[in-house]
Amino acid sequence: MDPAQFFTAPRVTIVAGKGGVGKTTVAATMALAAAQAGLRALVIEVEGKSGLPALFGQTELDYEEQVLLTVETEAGTGEVRARTLTPDESLVEYLRDHGLKRISKRLAESGALDMVATATPGIKDVLILGKVKQLETAGVADVIIVDAPAAGHAITFLSSAEGLLDAVKVGPIESQAREVRALLTEASRCQVVLVTLPEETPVNELVETAYSLEDRVGIKLGPVVVNGVFPELNGLADDPLEAAADAGVVVSSELSEALAAAASFRLDRQSLQERQLTRLGKELPLNQINLPFVFRSDLGLDSLRDLAGRLAEQIAHFEAVPT
């Protein structure tokens, strides 16, 4: 599949996963891969401050859209843009667009939204998703990537429209929730990409989240991204002393023991992740994208470019979607 087709088949991609699995990094990687395919990618952050702008060497995000990176490609000029969405600002904009500009800011500043949210659970999430829907409808970008809340909240976040429709039958809130549900349940407009690590607990939680989203929201599941995969190394079972001798290197017995322990740990790790990748494929038969573990304390644009290239390579092997 052409990566450009993958990113634009549904214009909205929601990236979700358990906290700590690298969800924000995956969202940034997808945005960069889209830009490298000559597309305009907009990343939307919805859970407060994140490390997203730092990955591009930029400062924190705000409600106004900002360009993080411009990429010149054979397919054209690609962009990574980003913004953050909050319920308060989304409400102010919604009221302003519906002729209530005078009271919109006062309402948000008064804390009335918190009272409304207490009385109507899910309203904050619907306000944010309603803004995502508006951006998708307006065609402000070729692809919109939403860095969703962590796994547990992601289910609540994405099922908020359904919950509101059960409670509210008429009026603008009902209309907004209905339009959000339409976005989330139309496979041609929206998909969810779930992120995990090749470990037992994160895989268990991802599988549970996937089936919950299908059952409760009816949303299309895209490929699963397995982050932090250790590349397989050859020769780990070799005797360190013999390997050193073959290479013409002399090592001490202490160093040989340390090398043997490190090799044993890496072999165990490779075996563990292989079992989890196989189990994930059986329990959740979706395309898998495996991104390597990055052996550095801070990720920068160079690391992100490498991850984006690996992601695009694997997408290229997906079966093309009929047009």
Summary of the structure (lengths in Angstrom):
residues: 323
radius of gyration: 22.6
end to end distance: 11.9
largest distance: 80.7
contacts: 1033
relative contact order: 0.16
helix: 52%
strand: 17%
